Amino acid sequence: MAPHKVNFITGNANKLTEVKAILEPEIEVLSQPIDLEEVQGTLEGVTEYKCRRAAELVKGPVLVEDTALCYNALNGLPGVYMQVEIASAEAVCTFGYCAGPGEEVIIFQGRCPGKIVLPRGPPAFGWDAIFEYEGQTFAEMDKTEKNKISHRSRALAKLQAWFKDQQ
């Protein structure tokens, strides 16, 4: 049975706000800022590690997220900010859900194609001001509009569908 609430492990207030805006009221989002070790690996591998570790620490169900800005010029690898305008890129958000210690980690990934541009819009959240999707940077978009098309919303749509299937 799918939970009606999730414990999102994050200390990032912007991420928490976006996740709540997308999931609530169908799924209540609680938050717990736990400092998890940053490991290296694939997006899925890092998310799975963080999810297992968080479930052990919380001793219950958790939701974790790992986000990357992947540059197509680097064959999709995450990279540092390149001083090149109009560089093709992809925003990737990977969520992991685990029902508790020792349980399977379920991965949900969303991708949003775009390009890297010179900063436009308020620099309030990560790289939103330099990531452009269809003519607008994420920072220039209305939050509701961004939450309909972003990498995070695409991943959370998969999580919502999975939760619904579990009922």
C-alpha positions in Angstrom: 0.0 0.0 0.0 1.4 3.4 -0.9 1.9 5.9 1.8 -0.2 9.1 2.1 2.9 10.9 3.3 6.6 10.7 2.6 9.6 11.8 4.6 11.7 13.8 2.1 15.3 13.9 3.2 16.6 17.3 2.3 18.0 20.4 3.9 17.3 22.4 0.7 14.3 24.7 1.3 13.8 25.3 -2.5 13.7 21.6 -3.3 11.3 21.1 -0.4 9.0 23.9 -1.6 8.9 22.4 -5.2 8.3 18.9 -4.0 5.4 20.0 -1.8 3.9 22.1 -4.6 4.0 19.1 -6.9 2.9 16.3 -4.6 0.5 17.9 -2.1 -2.3 17.5 -1.3 -2.4 13.9 -2.6 0.8 13.0 -0.7 1.8 14.9 2.4 5.5 15.8 2.3 7.3 15.8 5.6 10.9 16.9 5.7 14.0 15.8 7.7 17.4 17.3 7.0 19.8 14.5 7.4 23.4 15.0 6.3 24.2 12.1 4.0 27.6 11.2 2.7 28.1 12.4 -0.9 29.3 9.4 -2.9 30.5 9.2 -6.5 28.8 7.0 -9.1 25.9 6.9 -11.5 22.9 9.1 -10.8 20.9 5.9 -10.0 23.7 4.5 -7.8 24.2 7.6 -5.8 20.4 7.9 -5.2 20.1 4.3 -4.2 23.0 4.6 -1.7 21.5 7.8 -0.2 18.0 6.2 0.0 19.3 3.1 1.8 21.3 5.1 4.2 18.5 7.5 5.0 16.0 4.6 5.6 18.5 3.1 8.1 18.9 6.4 9.9 15.2 7.3 10.0 14.2 3.7 10.5 11.2 4.2 8.2 10.1 5.2 4.7 12.1 7.9 3.0 12.3 9.9 -0.3 15.7 11.2 -1.5 16.7 13.2 -4.5 19.8 13.6 -6.6 19.9 16.2 -9.3 22.4 16.8 -12.1 23.0 19.1 -15.0 24.4 17.0 -17.8 26.2 18.5 -20.7 25.7 16.8 -24.0 29.2 18.0 -25.1 30.5 15.7 -22.4 28.4 12.7 -23.6 25.8 13.4 -20.9 28.2 13.5 -17.9 27.6 16.0 -15.1 30.0 18.8 -15.5 31.2 22.1 -14.2 29.7 25.3 -15.6 31.1 25.8 -19.1 31.8 29.3 -20.3 29.9 28.6 -23.5 26.5 30.1 -24.3 23.9 27.8 -25.9 25.6 24.6 -24.8 23.2 21.7 -25.2 22.3 20.1 -21.8 19.8 18.0 -19.9 18.5 18.5 -16.4 18.2 15.1 -14.7 16.4 14.5 -11.4 16.5 11.1 -9.7 14.3 10.3 -6.8 14.6 7.2 -4.6 11.8 5.8 -2.4 12.5 3.2 0.2 9.8 1.8 2.6 12.3 1.2 5.4 15.6 -0.4 6.4 16.4 -3.4 4.2 13.6 -2.7 1.7 14.0 -2.3 -2.0 14.8 1.2 -3.3 12.5 2.3 -6.2 14.0 4.8 -8.6 12.1 7.5 -10.5 13.9 9.7 -13.0 12.9 12.7 -14.9 14.8 14.5 -17.7 14.3 17.9 -19.2 16.3 18.8 -22.4 17.6 22.4 -22.7 20.7 24.5 -23.1 23.1 26.5 -21.0 22.8 30.2 -21.5 24.1 33.4 -19.8 22.2 34.0 -16.6 18.7 35.4 -16.9 16.2 35.8 -14.1 16.6 35.8 -10.4 19.6 33.6 -9.2 17.5 32.2 -6.3 17.7 28.4 -6.9 20.8 26.5 -8.1 21.3 26.8 -11.8 17.8 27.8 -12.8 19.1 31.2 -14.2 21.4 29.4 -16.7 19.2 26.5 -17.8 16.9 27.4 -20.7 13.9 25.3 -21.8 12.0 26.4 -24.9 13.2 30.0 -24.8 12.9 30.7 -21.0 15.3 29.9 -18.2 13.8 28.1 -15.3 14.4 31.3 -13.2 12.3 33.3 -15.7 9.4 30.9 -15.5 6.4 31.2 -13.1 6.9 28.5 -10.4 3.6 26.8 -11.4 4.7 26.7 -15.0 8.2 25.4 -14.1 6.6 22.7 -11.9 4.7 21.3 -14.9 7.7 20.8 -17.2 10.8 20.4 -15.0 13.0 17.4 -14.6 11.8 17.3 -10.9 8.1 17.3 -11.9 8.7 14.6 -14.5 10.4 12.3 -11.9 7.6 13.0 -9.3 4.9 12.2 -11.9 6.4 8.7 -12.1 6.5 8.5 -8.3 2.9 9.5 -8.1 1.9 6.9 -10.7 3.8 4.2 -8.8 2.1 5.2 -5.5 -1.3 5.1 -7.2 -0.5 1.6 -8.6 0.4 0.4 -5.1 -3.1 1.1 -3.7 
